[in-house]
Amino acid sequence: MSGPFKELIQNQAKILRIDLRDDNYWWSTRMFLVAALAQDYTQVEALVFVRSGNEQNFVGIAAPRDVRRRLAKNFAADNYESAYRKARAAVTDALEDHSSGVSAILNNWQYAVDQTLGDEGYISHIVSSSKLRLWMRGDLDTQSVPAGPLTAHRQYRIIAHDRRYVALTNGIRLEGVVDRDELVVAAQMERRVGGAS
């Protein structure tokens, strides 16, 4: 997992796609760790959840901080935040390189969970798309706009969306994610330039 985070840090990506695969792959502890690392060490603003591997069925979009908060709250007895703080404690402030800090936390995670919470395989919960929707409640945006040419109607639907990142789908398949705020700025620029001629 260290390699993908290194890339996120270097590229300053705003979106991280997480594949739930067959709904029997991710542990809640690991999902929490990804959300916490994304929030603390990257520029990622949206976690985009899909399932079924190559099919890329859209599940929803949420901010890393919301995923972190909801998982910590849903499993408060397990105290994921304590395990994260323990894993992070080994990372000194002297580490200027974020990717080195992420690697150190990833290396310490299993030990921190085992010491703080017990056997990770035993205390973790499987993250399926239905459980994620339940745990995240209103913090998981499951709405999408049909993919296709950027018509006036489609542009309106994207701009009217109440969240910054909007999923573009073909049926249930995720085709892409658009930044509503960037689209608004582009539309304003087009009106200014178009009106000036």
Secondary structure by P-SEA (a helix, b strand, c coil): caaaaaaaaaacccbbbbbccccccccaaaaaaaaaaaaccccccbbbbbcccccccccccccaaaaaaaaaaaacccaaaaaaaaaacccccccccaaaaaaaaaaaaaaaaaacccccccccccccaaaaaaaacccccccccccccccaaaaaaaaaccccbbbbbccccccccccaaaaaaaaaaaaaaaaac
